[in-house]
Amino acid sequence: MTTSDLEATFFRAFALLAADYPQPVREYRFHPTRKWRFDFAWPRVVCGVREAGGVAVEIEGGSWSQGRHTRGAGFSEDCAKYNAATCDGWRVLRFTGDMLRDPAQCVAQVIELLETQ
């Protein structure tokens, strides 16, 4: 499956299995100066005010095919992105195509984080 297929799988699973939770923002730009985006994000909002951090999901395609995210510069850039996100209070879950064979487990992990946000 392509990354977009994997993202669609996750999105459908979350909508079905977590209908009582807020739906994610897709392609959420979280950094003020970099063009980094999360595939899916639930920004932290307290009393109607957006605060730093939240919960994010990244769908990692190409993990077995030497895709951009598993080689050299792409891998290094992803590390910088995830480190910056962590420093800003984000909790990031990363799911591969193999992991999305059990989308209910992936959704359960997101729900677990959303409930502690």
HELIX and SHEET records of a PDB file:
HELIX    1   1 THR A    3  LEU A   17  1                                  15    
HELIX    2   2 ARG A   68  THR A   70  5                                   3    
HELIX    3   3 GLY A   72  CYS A   87  1                                  16    
HELIX    4   4 MET A   99  ARG A  101  5                                   3    
HELIX    5   5 PRO A  103  GLU A  115  1                                  13    
SHEET    1   A 4 VAL A  25  ARG A  29  0                                        
SHEET    2   A 4 ARG A  37  VAL A  46 -1                                        
SHEET    3   A 4 VAL A  49  GLU A  60 -1                                        
SHEET    4   A 4 TRP A  90  THR A  96  1                                        
END                                                                             
